[in-house]
C-alpha cells in the first residue's frame, strides 16, 4: 500500500481533494474536468488498492472517513503546490507576476493592506491583486477553503496555531461618530447610558466591534440600545450618517478616512467618558501551502507598513499608465 500511495498521480490527488471539498461526486468530477462515471471508477480503484473506504456514501453527499480526512488533507496541499508551480512558471515565462488574494477587516485594509497594494503595483503593475474586506468570521472561513493567500483578521477564541502562522499586527480603537448637528454632537464626556435611546448602526452580533461595545455598555451598568441597524458596510454607514441622526460605531482608520481630505465629511466623533477597546487583529498565513512570489512580496510590504516604514506609493500619474 505504501508503494501505491507514493506513486499516486496528480489527477487522483485532485479528485480526492475535490470530493472532500464539494461533498458530491458530480461536482468533484466537474471540478477535475472528468465525467462522473470516470471519477467514480478512479475513486473505487483507489479505495480498492489501499484497502479502505475514503468516503462514506450518503443520500445527500459524501463524507470523508478518518482515512479520507488524512489523505484529502495532504492531497489539498500537494494539489495546491502543483497549481502554484504551474502558475509561477507561466508567470515567469509570460513576464507577469501572478495573482495575490488577500482579505482584511476594514481597519487593517485601510491602515496596511491598501498602502501595501499601491506600493506593490508601483513596482509590479501586472500583478493581479484580489482584495476582500469582510468580517473576521468570513475571512477565517475563506482561509479554510483556500480563498486567500493570507488575511489580516481576528482569530477569536479558537486555537488555529496548527493551521496558520499567526503574526501580531495592530490594536484598534472604537469610536462613536455622528453628523454635525446631531443632538449630542457638541457634548463633552458623554456616557454610553445617555445614548441608549438614540438610533445606532453597528456590526451584527458576534462581530468583535459589536462585542467591544457590549462590554463597554456592560461596564457602565446598562444594556445595549434596542434601536439598531446592523451593517458592516462603510458605504451604508456613510449614507446613514448623512441622512439621519444615527450613532455609528467605527474604528480609528474609518474615522480618519471620513474626516480627512479629500472627503472631510461633515461628521464628528463623540467624546465618551471611557475609551472603547477592541480585540487586535493578526496576520494569518496558511501553513499547508506555498505562497506565490507576488503574495510573499505583498505580505512583506504589509509588515513594513505595520512597522511604520515609509513605502514607495503608486502616484496618480503612475496609475493612469
C-alpha positions as CSV (number, residue, x, y, z in Angstrom):
1,X,0.0,0.0,0.0
2,X,2.8,2.4,0.8
3,X,4.3,1.9,-2.6
4,X,1.0,2.6,-4.2
5,X,0.4,5.8,-2.2
6,X,3.9,7.0,-3.1
7,X,3.0,6.7,-6.8
8,X,-0.4,8.5,-6.7
9,X,-0.9,10.6,-9.8
10,X,-1.9,14.3,-9.5
11,X,-5.3,13.6,-11.1
12,X,-6.0,11.1,-8.3
13,X,-5.0,13.6,-5.6
14,X,-7.0,16.3,-7.3
15,X,-10.1,14.1,-7.3
16,X,-9.7,13.2,-3.6
17,X,-9.3,16.8,-2.7
18,X,-12.3,17.8,-4.8
19,X,-14.6,15.2,-3.3
20,X,-13.6,16.3,0.2
21,X,-14.3,19.9,-0.7
22,X,-17.6,19.6,-2.6
23,X,-19.1,16.5,-0.9
24,X,-20.6,15.4,-4.1
25,X,-19.0,13.2,-6.8
26,X,-20.6,15.0,-9.7
27,X,-19.3,18.4,-8.6
28,X,-15.9,17.0,-7.8
29,X,-15.8,15.4,-11.3
30,X,-16.7,18.6,-12.9
31,X,-14.0,20.5,-11.0
32,X,-11.5,17.9,-12.2
33,X,-12.7,18.1,-15.9
34,X,-13.9,14.4,-15.7
35,X,-17.1,12.6,-16.3
36,X,-18.9,11.3,-13.2
37,X,-18.5,7.7,-14.2
38,X,-14.8,8.1,-14.8
39,X,-14.4,9.8,-11.4
40,X,-16.4,7.0,-9.7
41,X,-14.2,4.3,-11.3
42,X,-11.0,6.2,-10.3
43,X,-12.1,6.6,-6.7
44,X,-13.3,3.0,-6.5
45,X,-9.9,1.8,-7.8
46,X,-8.1,4.0,-5.3
47,X,-10.0,2.6,-2.4
48,X,-9.5,-1.0,-3.6
49,X,-5.8,-0.5,-3.9
50,X,-5.3,1.0,-0.4
51,X,-7.8,-1.4,1.1
52,X,-10.2,1.1,2.8
53,X,-13.0,3.4,2.1
54,X,-12.1,7.1,1.8
55,X,-15.6,8.5,1.7
56,X,-18.9,7.4,3.3
57,X,-21.6,7.4,0.6
58,X,-24.8,9.1,1.9
59,X,-28.1,10.1,0.2
60,X,-27.2,13.8,0.4
61,X,-23.5,13.5,-0.4
62,X,-20.1,12.0,0.6
63,X,-18.4,12.5,3.9
64,X,-14.7,11.6,4.3
65,X,-13.9,8.7,6.6
66,X,-10.9,9.1,9.1
67,X,-8.7,7.7,6.4
68,X,-10.2,10.0,3.8
69,X,-9.6,13.0,6.1
70,X,-5.8,12.1,6.3
71,X,-5.5,11.6,2.6
72,X,-7.6,14.6,1.5
73,X,-5.6,17.0,3.8
74,X,-2.3,16.0,2.2
75,X,-4.0,15.9,-1.3
76,X,-5.1,19.5,-0.9
77,X,-1.6,20.6,-0.1
78,X,0.0,18.7,-2.9
79,X,-2.6,19.9,-5.5
80,X,-2.2,23.5,-4.4
81,X,1.6,23.3,-4.7
82,X,1.3,21.7,-8.2
83,X,-1.1,24.5,-9.2
84,X,1.3,27.1,-7.7
85,X,4.2,25.6,-9.6
86,X,2.3,25.9,-12.9
87,X,1.2,29.4,-12.2
88,X,4.7,30.6,-11.1
89,X,6.2,29.0,-14.2
90,X,3.7,30.6,-16.6
91,X,4.1,33.9,-14.8
92,X,7.9,33.7,-15.3
93,X,7.6,32.7,-18.9
94,X,5.0,35.3,-19.7
95,X,6.6,38.2,-17.9
96,X,3.7,38.6,-15.4
97,X,3.8,38.3,-11.7
98,X,0.8,36.1,-10.8
99,X,-2.1,36.6,-8.5
100,X,-2.4,37.7,-4.9
101,X,-5.6,37.0,-2.9
102,X,-5.8,38.9,0.4
103,X,-8.6,39.5,2.9
104,X,-8.7,42.0,5.7
105,X,-11.0,43.6,8.3
106,X,-11.8,47.2,7.5
107,X,-9.3,48.8,9.8
108,X,-6.5,46.6,8.6
109,X,-7.4,47.2,4.9
110,X,-7.2,51.0,5.3
111,X,-4.2,51.1,7.6
112,X,-1.9,48.4,6.0
113,X,-3.2,46.4,3.0
114,X,-4.2,49.3,0.6
115,X,-0.9,51.2,1.1
116,X,1.0,47.9,0.6
117,X,-1.0,47.1,-2.6
118,X,-0.2,50.6,-4.0
119,X,3.5,50.0,-3.3
120,X,3.4,46.6,-4.9
121,X,1.6,48.0,-8.0
122,X,4.3,50.7,-8.3
123,X,7.0,48.1,-9.0
124,X,4.9,45.2,-10.5
125,X,1.9,46.7,-12.3
126,X,0.9,43.4,-13.9
127,X,0.2,41.7,-10.5
128,X,-3.4,40.7,-10.3
129,X,-4.5,41.7,-6.7
130,X,-7.8,40.5,-5.4
131,X,-8.8,42.1,-2.0
132,X,-11.8,41.3,0.1
133,X,-12.9,43.5,3.1
134,X,-15.0,41.4,5.4
135,X,-15.7,40.4,9.0
136,X,-13.2,38.1,10.7
137,X,-15.5,35.2,10.7
138,X,-16.0,35.4,6.9
139,X,-12.2,35.8,6.4
140,X,-11.5,32.7,8.6
141,X,-13.9,30.7,6.5
142,X,-12.2,32.0,3.4
143,X,-8.8,30.9,4.6
144,X,-10.1,27.4,5.4
145,X,-11.4,27.0,1.9
146,X,-8.2,28.4,0.4
147,X,-9.7,31.6,-0.9
148,X,-6.9,33.8,0.4
149,X,-3.1,33.7,0.4
150,X,-3.2,35.5,3.8
151,X,-5.6,37.7,5.8
152,X,-5.5,40.4,8.4
153,X,-8.2,39.3,10.8
154,X,-9.1,38.4,14.4
155,X,-8.8,34.8,15.4
156,X,-11.3,34.7,18.2
157,X,-11.3,32.1,21.0
158,X,-10.2,29.2,18.8
159,X,-6.7,27.7,18.5
160,X,-5.6,28.0,14.9
161,X,-1.9,27.6,15.6
162,X,-1.7,24.2,13.8
163,X,-3.3,25.6,10.7
164,X,-1.9,29.1,10.3
165,X,1.2,31.1,11.0
166,X,-0.1,33.9,13.2
167,X,1.8,37.2,13.4
168,X,0.8,40.0,15.8
169,X,-0.5,43.1,13.9
170,X,-2.2,46.1,15.3
171,X,-4.6,47.1,18.1
172,X,-7.6,49.2,17.2
173,X,-9.8,51.7,19.0
174,X,-13.5,52.1,18.6
175,X,-15.2,55.5,18.2
176,X,-18.7,56.8,18.0
177,X,-19.5,59.1,15.0
178,X,-22.4,61.3,14.3
179,X,-23.3,64.0,11.8
180,X,-22.7,67.7,12.6
181,X,-25.9,69.0,14.2
182,X,-26.7,65.7,16.0
183,X,-28.3,66.5,19.4
184,X,-25.3,65.1,21.3
185,X,-22.5,66.2,18.8
186,X,-21.2,69.0,21.0
187,X,-21.4,67.3,24.3
188,X,-18.2,66.6,26.2
189,X,-17.6,63.4,28.2
190,X,-20.9,61.7,27.2
191,X,-21.7,58.4,28.9
192,X,-23.0,55.4,26.9
193,X,-26.0,55.1,29.2
194,X,-27.1,58.5,28.0
195,X,-27.1,57.4,24.4
196,X,-29.3,54.3,24.7
197,X,-32.4,56.0,23.4
198,X,-30.8,57.1,20.1
199,X,-30.7,55.1,16.9
200,X,-27.4,53.2,16.3
201,X,-25.7,51.4,13.5
202,X,-23.1,48.7,14.2
203,X,-22.0,45.2,13.0
204,X,-24.1,42.2,13.7
205,X,-23.9,40.0,16.8
206,X,-20.7,38.2,17.3
207,X,-18.6,40.7,15.4
208,X,-15.6,41.9,17.5
209,X,-16.5,45.6,17.3
210,X,-20.1,44.8,18.4
211,X,-18.6,42.7,21.3
212,X,-16.4,45.6,22.3
213,X,-19.4,47.9,22.5
214,X,-21.4,45.3,24.5
215,X,-18.6,45.1,27.1
216,X,-18.4,48.9,27.3
217,X,-22.2,49.2,27.9
218,X,-22.0,46.4,30.5
219,X,-19.2,48.2,32.3
220,X,-21.4,51.2,32.6
221,X,-24.1,49.0,34.1
222,X,-26.6,49.3,31.2
223,X,-27.8,47.2,28.2
224,X,-27.1,47.7,24.6
225,X,-29.5,50.1,22.8
226,X,-32.6,48.5,21.3
227,X,-32.8,50.7,18.1
228,X,-30.0,49.2,16.0
229,X,-29.3,49.0,12.2
230,X,-26.8,46.2,11.6
231,X,-24.3,46.6,8.8
232,X,-20.5,46.3,8.3
233,X,-20.6,48.4,5.1
234,X,-18.7,51.7,5.3
235,X,-20.8,53.0,2.3
236,X,-24.0,52.1,4.2
237,X,-22.7,53.8,7.4
238,X,-21.8,56.9,5.4
239,X,-25.3,57.1,3.9
240,X,-27.0,56.6,7.3
241,X,-24.8,59.3,8.9
242,X,-25.7,61.7,6.0
243,X,-29.5,61.1,6.2
244,X,-30.3,60.5,9.9
245,X,-29.3,61.1,13.5
246,X,-27.8,57.6,13.8
247,X,-24.8,57.0,16.0
248,X,-22.2,54.9,14.1
249,X,-19.6,52.6,15.6
250,X,-16.4,52.9,13.7
251,X,-12.7,52.2,14.0
252,X,-9.9,54.8,14.0
253,X,-9.0,54.0,10.4
254,X,-12.6,54.5,9.2
255,X,-12.8,57.8,11.2
256,X,-9.6,59.0,9.7
257,X,-10.7,58.2,6.2
258,X,-14.0,60.1,6.5
259,X,-12.7,63.1,8.4
260,X,-9.5,63.8,6.5
261,X,-9.1,65.3,3.0
262,X,-10.2,64.9,0.3
263,X,-13.5,63.7,1.9
264,X,-13.5,65.9,5.1
265,X,-17.1,64.8,5.8
266,X,-19.4,66.9,7.9
267,X,-19.1,64.4,10.8
268,X,-17.8,64.5,14.4
269,X,-16.5,61.9,16.9
270,X,-18.3,61.8,20.2
271,X,-16.1,62.4,23.3
272,X,-17.0,59.5,25.5
273,X,-16.2,59.2,29.2
274,X,-14.3,55.9,28.7
275,X,-12.3,54.6,25.8
276,X,-13.7,51.5,23.9
277,X,-11.1,48.8,23.1
278,X,-11.4,46.1,20.6
279,X,-9.5,42.8,20.2
280,X,-6.4,43.2,18.0
281,X,-6.2,41.7,14.5
282,X,-3.4,39.4,13.3
283,X,-1.8,38.4,10.0
284,X,-2.7,34.8,9.3
285,X,-0.9,32.7,6.7
286,X,-1.8,29.0,6.0
287,X,0.9,26.6,7.0
288,X,-0.1,23.8,4.5
289,X,0.6,25.6,1.2
290,X,3.3,27.6,-0.6
291,X,2.9,31.3,-1.3
292,X,3.5,32.8,-4.7
293,X,6.3,35.3,-5.0
294,X,3.8,38.1,-5.5
295,X,1.9,37.1,-2.3
296,X,5.2,37.0,-0.4
297,X,6.1,40.4,-1.7
298,X,2.7,41.9,-0.7
299,X,3.0,40.2,2.8
300,X,6.4,41.8,3.3
301,X,5.0,45.2,2.3
302,X,2.1,44.8,4.7
303,X,4.5,44.0,7.5
304,X,6.7,47.0,6.6
305,X,3.6,49.3,6.7
306,X,2.7,48.0,10.1
307,X,6.2,48.7,11.4
308,X,5.7,52.3,10.3
309,X,8.2,52.2,7.4
310,X,7.6,54.5,4.5
311,X,6.5,52.6,1.4
312,X,7.0,53.8,-2.2
313,X,3.5,54.6,-3.2
314,X,1.8,54.5,-6.6
315,X,1.2,58.1,-7.8
316,X,-2.0,59.1,-9.6
317,X,0.2,59.6,-12.8
318,X,1.6,56.1,-12.5
319,X,-1.9,54.6,-12.0
320,X,-3.0,56.1,-15.4
321,X,-0.2,54.3,-17.3
